[in-house]
Amino acid sequence: MHRSRLHVVLIDSAPDVADTELDFWAAALGREPTAEHGTPFTVLSPLGSGQILAHQRLRDGASRIHLDIETDDTEAEVARLEGLGAVAVGEHDGCVHMRDPAQLVFCVVPVQSEDFEEQATLWH
């Protein structure tokens, strides 16, 4: 048994538009962004149930939106999602990069939130 849940909706921005993109979404949402120092992440807004909207400054690549699913057992969650039709395409710092059946990018990440156990789904 393991648990997982949607934790972060990320706006990934290419390096040449990252500052403009961050400023746009902060103004559009009327929120003061909170940078996570030492990381490429900035929290833009809570979404409810412990989920957040965040911005990620990419080192390279095209802008996109992707989701992070947090879990207490990365291997089991990746296997569960592969059984549903997702494909693992890479790994970095304990996070598994995947594509869903429509080829949209998402990541499976270790637990990052304090309210994980009370908000996550238990899988058998």
VOZA-118578 format. One record per residue: residue number from 1; residue in three letters; x, y, z of N, C-alpha, C in turn. Coordinates in steps of 0.1 Angstrom, whole numbers, padded with zeros to 4 digits, always signed. Atoms other than C-alpha are relative to their C-alpha. Example, Ala and Ser with C-alpha at 12.3 -4.5 7.8 and 13.67 -1.06 7.14 Angstrom:
BEGIN
(1; 'ALA'; (+0009; -0012; +0000); (+0123; -0045; +0078); (+0009; +0012; +0000))
(2; 'SER'; (-0009; -0011; +0000); (+0137; -0011; +0071); (-0008; +0011; +0008))
//
This chain:
BEGIN
(1; 'MET'; (+0008; -0012; +0000); (+0000; +0000; +0000); (+0009; +0012; +0000))
(2; 'HIS'; (-0007; -0013; +0000); (+0011; +0035; -0007); (-0011; +0011; -0002))
(3; 'ARG'; (+0009; -0011; +0002); (-0004; +0070; -0009); (+0006; +0009; -0011))
(4; 'SER'; (-0004; -0010; +0009); (-0003; +0097; -0035); (-0011; +0011; -0002))
(5; 'ARG'; (+0009; -0011; +0003); (-0019; +0130; -0045); (+0006; +0010; -0009))
(6; 'LEU'; (-0005; -0011; +0007); (-0017; +0159; -0068); (+0004; +0011; +0010))
(7; 'HIS'; (-0005; -0010; -0009); (+0004; +0185; -0051); (+0003; +0013; -0006))
(8; 'VAL'; (-0004; -0012; +0006); (+0017; +0211; -0075); (-0004; +0001; -0014))
(9; 'VAL'; (+0002; -0004; +0014); (+0005; +0227; -0107); (+0011; +0010; -0003))
(10; 'LEU'; (-0012; -0009; +0003); (+0037; +0242; -0123); (-0001; +0006; -0013))
(11; 'ILE'; (-0002; -0007; +0012); (+0040; +0268; -0149); (+0015; +0001; -0002))
(12; 'ASP'; (-0014; +0001; +0004); (+0074; +0260; -0165); (+0003; +0011; -0010))
(13; 'SER'; (-0003; -0011; +0010); (+0090; +0290; -0183); (+0014; -0002; -0005))
(14; 'ALA'; (-0013; +0000; +0007); (+0118; +0290; -0208); (+0008; +0012; +0006))
(15; 'PRO'; (-0009; -0010; -0006); (+0148; +0311; -0196); (-0003; +0014; -0005))
(16; 'ASP'; (+0002; -0013; +0006); (+0141; +0340; -0220); (-0013; +0007; +0004))
(17; 'VAL'; (+0013; -0006; -0004); (+0105; +0346; -0207); (-0003; -0002; +0014))
(18; 'ALA'; (+0004; +0004; -0014); (+0107; +0334; -0171); (-0004; +0012; +0008))
(19; 'ASP'; (+0004; -0011; -0008); (+0107; +0368; -0155); (-0013; +0006; -0004))
(20; 'THR'; (+0013; -0005; +0005); (+0079; +0381; -0177); (-0011; -0009; +0004))
(21; 'GLU'; (+0010; +0009; -0003); (+0059; +0350; -0171); (-0004; +0000; +0015))
(22; 'LEU'; (+0002; -0001; -0015); (+0063; +0351; -0133); (-0007; +0013; +0003))
(23; 'ASP'; (+0006; -0013; -0003); (+0054; +0388; -0132); (-0015; +0000; -0005))
(24; 'PHE'; (+0014; +0001; +0006); (+0023; +0381; -0155); (-0009; -0007; +0010))
(25; 'TRP'; (+0009; +0008; -0008); (+0009; +0353; -0133); (-0002; +0006; +0014))
(26; 'ALA'; (+0001; -0007; -0013); (+0016; +0372; -0101); (-0011; +0011; -0001))
(27; 'ALA'; (+0009; -0011; +0002); (-0003; +0402; -0114); (-0014; -0005; -0003))
(28; 'ALA'; (+0013; +0006; +0004); (-0031; +0381; -0130); (-0007; -0006; +0012))
(29; 'LEU'; (+0006; +0006; -0012); (-0037; +0363; -0097); (-0001; +0010; +0012))
(30; 'GLY'; (+0000; -0010; -0011); (-0032; +0394; -0075); (+0008; -0006; +0012))
(31; 'ARG'; (-0008; +0007; -0011); (-0006; +0374; -0054); (+0014; +0005; +0000))
(32; 'GLU'; (-0014; -0003; -0002); (+0028; +0382; -0041); (+0008; -0013; -0001))
(33; 'PRO'; (-0007; +0013; +0001); (+0051; +0354; -0053); (+0010; -0002; +0011))
(34; 'THR'; (-0009; +0004; -0011); (+0072; +0335; -0027); (+0011; -0009; -0006))
(35; 'ALA'; (-0011; +0008; +0005); (+0106; +0324; -0040); (+0004; -0011; +0010))
(36; 'GLU'; (-0007; +0011; -0008); (+0120; +0291; -0027); (+0015; +0001; -0003))
(37; 'HIS'; (-0014; -0003; +0002); (+0156; +0303; -0023); (+0008; -0012; -0003))
(38; 'GLY'; (-0009; +0011; +0004); (+0182; +0281; -0039); (-0006; -0010; -0009))
(39; 'THR'; (+0006; +0009; +0009); (+0157; +0265; -0062); (-0006; +0008; -0012))
(40; 'PRO'; (+0006; -0008; +0011); (+0141; +0274; -0096); (-0015; +0002; +0002))
(41; 'PHE'; (+0014; +0000; -0002); (+0106; +0274; -0079); (-0004; +0013; +0008))
(42; 'THR'; (+0006; -0011; -0006); (+0084; +0303; -0069); (-0015; -0004; +0002))
(43; 'VAL'; (+0014; +0003; -0003); (+0050; +0297; -0052); (-0008; +0012; -0004))
(44; 'LEU'; (+0008; -0011; +0004); (+0023; +0318; -0068); (-0013; +0001; +0008))
(45; 'SER'; (+0013; -0001; -0007); (-0009; +0308; -0050); (-0004; -0014; +0005))
(46; 'PRO'; (+0005; +0013; -0004); (-0025; +0281; -0029); (-0013; -0003; -0008))
(47; 'LEU'; (+0012; +0004; +0007); (-0052; +0261; -0047); (-0011; -0007; +0008))
(48; 'GLY'; (+0010; +0007; -0009); (-0069; +0244; -0017); (+0005; -0014; +0002))
(49; 'SER'; (-0003; +0013; -0004); (-0065; +0211; +0000); (+0015; -0003; +0000))
(50; 'GLY'; (-0015; +0002; +0000); (-0027; +0217; +0003); (+0006; +0001; -0013))
(51; 'GLN'; (-0006; +0000; +0013); (-0022; +0220; -0034); (+0004; +0015; -0003))
(52; 'ILE'; (-0005; -0014; +0003); (-0003; +0250; -0049); (+0002; +0001; -0015))
(53; 'LEU'; (-0004; -0004; +0013); (+0003; +0268; -0081); (+0013; +0006; +0001))
(54; 'ALA'; (-0014; -0005; -0001); (+0040; +0275; -0087); (+0005; +0002; -0014))
(55; 'HIS'; (-0008; -0003; +0012); (+0064; +0288; -0113); (+0013; -0007; +0001))
(56; 'GLN'; (-0013; +0005; +0001); (+0095; +0270; -0124); (+0008; +0006; -0011))
(57; 'ARG'; (-0009; -0006; +0010); (+0123; +0287; -0142); (+0008; -0012; -0006))
(58; 'LEU'; (-0008; +0011; +0006); (+0137; +0261; -0167); (+0014; +0005; -0004))
(59; 'ARG'; (-0014; -0003; +0005); (+0174; +0260; -0177); (+0000; +0000; -0015))
(60; 'ASP'; (+0002; +0000; +0014); (+0163; +0252; -0212); (-0013; -0007; -0003))
(61; 'GLY'; (+0012; +0006; +0004); (+0134; +0239; -0232); (-0012; +0010; -0001))
(62; 'ALA'; (+0012; -0008; +0003); (+0099; +0252; -0241); (-0008; +0002; +0013))
(63; 'SER'; (+0010; -0002; -0011); (+0074; +0267; -0217); (-0011; -0010; -0001))
(64; 'ARG'; (+0011; +0010; +0000); (+0046; +0244; -0206); (-0006; +0001; +0014))
(65; 'ILE'; (+0006; +0002; -0014); (+0024; +0235; -0176); (+0001; -0015; +0003))
(66; 'HIS'; (+0000; +0014; -0003); (+0030; +0203; -0158); (-0005; -0002; +0015))
(67; 'LEU'; (+0005; +0004; -0014); (+0017; +0185; -0126); (+0010; -0008; +0007))
(68; 'ASP'; (-0008; +0009; -0009); (+0036; +0170; -0097); (-0010; -0008; +0009))
(69; 'ILE'; (+0007; +0009; -0009); (+0021; +0140; -0080); (+0010; -0004; +0011))
(70; 'GLU'; (-0009; +0004; -0011); (+0037; +0134; -0045); (-0005; -0013; +0005))
(71; 'THR'; (+0003; +0013; -0005); (+0039; +0100; -0030); (+0010; -0004; +0011))
(72; 'ASP'; (-0009; +0005; -0010); (+0053; +0081; -0001); (+0007; -0013; -0005))
(73; 'ASP'; (-0007; +0011; +0006); (+0065; +0053; -0025); (+0001; +0002; -0015))
(74; 'THR'; (-0002; -0004; +0014); (+0078; +0066; -0058); (-0001; -0012; -0009))
(75; 'GLU'; (+0000; +0012; +0009); (+0084; +0031; -0073); (-0014; -0006; -0001))
(76; 'ALA'; (+0013; +0005; +0001); (+0049; +0019; -0065); (-0009; +0009; -0007))
(77; 'GLU'; (+0008; -0010; +0007); (+0033; +0051; -0078); (+0003; +0000; -0015))
(78; 'VAL'; (-0003; +0000; +0014); (+0052; +0050; -0110); (-0005; -0013; -0007))
(79; 'ALA'; (+0006; +0013; +0005); (+0042; +0013; -0115); (-0015; +0001; -0002))
(80; 'ARG'; (+0014; -0001; +0001); (+0006; +0022; -0108); (-0004; +0009; -0012))
(81; 'LEU'; (+0003; -0009; +0011); (+0006; +0051; -0133); (+0004; -0006; -0014))
(82; 'GLU'; (-0003; +0008; +0012); (+0024; +0029; -0159); (-0011; -0009; -0004))
(83; 'GLY'; (+0011; +0009; +0002); (-0004; +0005; -0155); (-0013; +0007; -0006))
(84; 'LEU'; (+0011; -0008; +0005); (-0028; +0033; -0164); (+0003; +0006; -0014))
(85; 'GLY'; (-0003; -0005; +0013); (-0009; +0041; -0196); (+0011; +0011; -0001))
(86; 'ALA'; (-0011; -0010; +0000); (+0018; +0066; -0185); (+0014; -0007; -0003))
(87; 'VAL'; (-0014; +0005; +0003); (+0055; +0062; -0195); (+0010; +0008; +0007))
(88; 'ALA'; (-0011; -0007; -0007); (+0085; +0071; -0174); (+0010; +0003; -0011))
(89; 'VAL'; (-0009; -0005; +0011); (+0109; +0092; -0195); (+0014; +0005; +0006))
(90; 'GLY'; (-0012; -0005; -0006); (+0136; +0102; -0170); (-0001; +0001; +0015))
(91; 'GLU'; (-0001; -0001; -0014); (+0147; +0107; -0134); (+0010; +0011; +0004))
(92; 'HIS'; (-0009; -0011; -0005); (+0163; +0136; -0115); (-0003; +0002; +0015))
(93; 'ASP'; (+0001; -0002; -0015); (+0169; +0139; -0077); (-0011; -0006; +0006))
(94; 'GLY'; (+0011; +0007; -0006); (+0144; +0113; -0068); (-0013; +0002; -0006))
(95; 'CYS'; (+0013; -0002; +0007); (+0117; +0126; -0091); (+0000; -0007; -0013))
(96; 'VAL'; (+0001; +0008; +0013); (+0105; +0105; -0120); (-0009; +0009; -0010))
(97; 'HIS'; (+0007; -0007; +0011); (+0095; +0124; -0152); (-0008; -0010; -0008))
(98; 'MET'; (+0009; +0009; +0008); (+0066; +0108; -0170); (-0008; +0008; -0010))
(99; 'ARG'; (+0009; -0006; +0010); (+0043; +0114; -0199); (-0013; -0009; +0001))
(100; 'ASP'; (+0013; +0007; +0000); (+0006; +0106; -0198); (-0004; -0005; -0014))
(101; 'PRO'; (+0003; +0006; +0013); (-0012; +0088; -0227); (-0001; +0011; -0012))
(102; 'ALA'; (+0001; -0010; +0010); (-0016; +0122; -0245); (+0014; +0007; -0002))
(103; 'GLN'; (-0014; -0005; +0001); (+0022; +0128; -0241); (+0002; +0013; +0009))
(104; 'LEU'; (-0002; -0012; -0009); (+0017; +0156; -0214); (+0009; -0004; +0011))
(105; 'VAL'; (-0010; +0002; -0011); (+0045; +0159; -0189); (-0005; +0001; +0014))
(106; 'PHE'; (+0003; -0002; -0015); (+0041; +0153; -0152); (+0011; -0007; +0007))
(107; 'CYS'; (-0011; +0006; -0008); (+0064; +0142; -0124); (-0006; -0007; +0012))
(108; 'VAL'; (+0003; +0006; -0012); (+0062; +0118; -0095); (+0011; +0003; +0010))
(109; 'VAL'; (-0010; -0005; -0009); (+0079; +0133; -0065); (-0002; -0006; +0014))
(110; 'PRO'; (+0002; +0004; -0014); (+0086; +0122; -0029); (-0008; +0010; +0008))
(111; 'VAL'; (+0008; -0009; -0008); (+0065; +0137; -0002); (+0007; +0013; +0003))
(112; 'GLN'; (-0006; -0013; -0002); (+0070; +0174; +0001); (-0009; +0009; +0009))
(113; 'SER'; (+0009; -0009; -0008); (+0040; +0187; +0021); (-0002; -0006; +0014))
(114; 'GLU'; (+0003; +0003; -0013); (+0031; +0187; +0057); (-0013; -0008; +0002))
(115; 'ASP'; (+0013; +0006; -0002); (-0005; +0176; +0052); (-0002; -0012; -0009))
(116; 'PHE'; (+0001; +0011; +0010); (+0003; +0147; +0028); (-0009; -0011; +0005))
(117; 'GLU'; (+0007; +0011; -0004); (-0011; +0119; +0049); (-0015; +0002; +0001))
(118; 'GLU'; (+0015; -0003; -0001); (-0045; +0136; +0055); (-0006; +0003; -0013))
(119; 'GLN'; (+0006; -0004; +0013); (-0049; +0147; +0019); (+0002; -0011; -0011))
(120; 'ALA'; (-0003; +0010; +0011); (-0035; +0117; -0001); (-0010; -0011; +0000))
(121; 'THR'; (+0008; +0012; +0002); (-0054; +0088; -0015); (+0009; -0013; +0003))
(122; 'LEU'; (-0007; +0013; -0003); (-0044; +0053; -0001); (-0004; -0010; -0011))
(123; 'TRP'; (+0002; +0010; +0011); (-0039; +0028; -0029); (+0004; -0014; +0006))
(124; 'HIS'; (-0002; +0014; -0005); (-0041; -0010; -0022); (+0006; -0008; -0011))
//
